[in-house]
């Protein structure tokens, strides 16, 4: 076991800092079962349970997942990563189809 879980099991009182992360959510219409709000609820729960701190949320609402055109938030997220200046270590998504 590593990190936070190992520390808890060993009875340690030191807490490790949260891992910086961002979330990406997308949906193509307002009628989808998995709204961006529902996706964020699941992502936030996942992050909280694993010591991840969500710094920012990248959201593309009403956008098809078939192309990058029009998915400005995803393009911005990719730009941050490619620049080498990203201030996060994890990208959280509800589902890879998002």
Secondary structure as a PSIPRED ss2 file (coil, helix, strand):
# PSIPRED VFORMAT (PSIPRED V4.0)

   1 X C   1.000  0.000  0.000
   2 X C   1.000  0.000  0.000
   3 X H   0.000  1.000  0.000
   4 X H   0.000  1.000  0.000
   5 X H   0.000  1.000  0.000
   6 X H   0.000  1.000  0.000
   7 X H   0.000  1.000  0.000
   8 X H   0.000  1.000  0.000
   9 X H   0.000  1.000  0.000
  10 X C   1.000  0.000  0.000
  11 X C   1.000  0.000  0.000
  12 X C   1.000  0.000  0.000
  13 X C   1.000  0.000  0.000
  14 X C   1.000  0.000  0.000
  15 X C   1.000  0.000  0.000
  16 X C   1.000  0.000  0.000
  17 X C   1.000  0.000  0.000
  18 X C   1.000  0.000  0.000
  19 X E   0.000  0.000  1.000
  20 X E   0.000  0.000  1.000
  21 X E   0.000  0.000  1.000
  22 X E   0.000  0.000  1.000
  23 X E   0.000  0.000  1.000
  24 X E   0.000  0.000  1.000
  25 X E   0.000  0.000  1.000
  26 X E   0.000  0.000  1.000
  27 X E   0.000  0.000  1.000
  28 X C   1.000  0.000  0.000
  29 X C   1.000  0.000  0.000
  30 X C   1.000  0.000  0.000
  31 X C   1.000  0.000  0.000
  32 X C   1.000  0.000  0.000
  33 X C   1.000  0.000  0.000
  34 X C   1.000  0.000  0.000
  35 X C   1.000  0.000  0.000
  36 X H   0.000  1.000  0.000
  37 X H   0.000  1.000  0.000
  38 X H   0.000  1.000  0.000
  39 X H   0.000  1.000  0.000
  40 X H   0.000  1.000  0.000
  41 X H   0.000  1.000  0.000
  42 X H   0.000  1.000  0.000
  43 X H   0.000  1.000  0.000
  44 X H   0.000  1.000  0.000
  45 X H   0.000  1.000  0.000
  46 X H   0.000  1.000  0.000
  47 X H   0.000  1.000  0.000
  48 X H   0.000  1.000  0.000
  49 X H   0.000  1.000  0.000
  50 X H   0.000  1.000  0.000
  51 X C   1.000  0.000  0.000
  52 X E   0.000  0.000  1.000
  53 X E   0.000  0.000  1.000
  54 X E   0.000  0.000  1.000
  55 X E   0.000  0.000  1.000
  56 X E   0.000  0.000  1.000
  57 X E   0.000  0.000  1.000
  58 X E   0.000  0.000  1.000
  59 X E   0.000  0.000  1.000
  60 X E   0.000  0.000  1.000
  61 X E   0.000  0.000  1.000
  62 X C   1.000  0.000  0.000
  63 X C   1.000  0.000  0.000
  64 X C   1.000  0.000  0.000
  65 X C   1.000  0.000  0.000
  66 X C   1.000  0.000  0.000
  67 X C   1.000  0.000  0.000
  68 X C   1.000  0.000  0.000
  69 X C   1.000  0.000  0.000
  70 X C   1.000  0.000  0.000
  71 X C   1.000  0.000  0.000
  72 X H   0.000  1.000  0.000
  73 X H   0.000  1.000  0.000
  74 X H   0.000  1.000  0.000
  75 X H   0.000  1.000  0.000
  76 X H   0.000  1.000  0.000
  77 X H   0.000  1.000  0.000
  78 X H   0.000  1.000  0.000
  79 X H   0.000  1.000  0.000
  80 X H   0.000  1.000  0.000
  81 X H   0.000  1.000  0.000
  82 X H   0.000  1.000  0.000
  83 X H   0.000  1.000  0.000
  84 X C   1.000  0.000  0.000
  85 X C   1.000  0.000  0.000
  86 X C   1.000  0.000  0.000
  87 X C   1.000  0.000  0.000
  88 X C   1.000  0.000  0.000
  89 X C   1.000  0.000  0.000
  90 X E   0.000  0.000  1.000
  91 X E   0.000  0.000  1.000
  92 X E   0.000  0.000  1.000
  93 X E   0.000  0.000  1.000
  94 X C   1.000  0.000  0.000
  95 X C   1.000  0.000  0.000
  96 X C   1.000  0.000  0.000
  97 X C   1.000  0.000  0.000
  98 X C   1.000  0.000  0.000
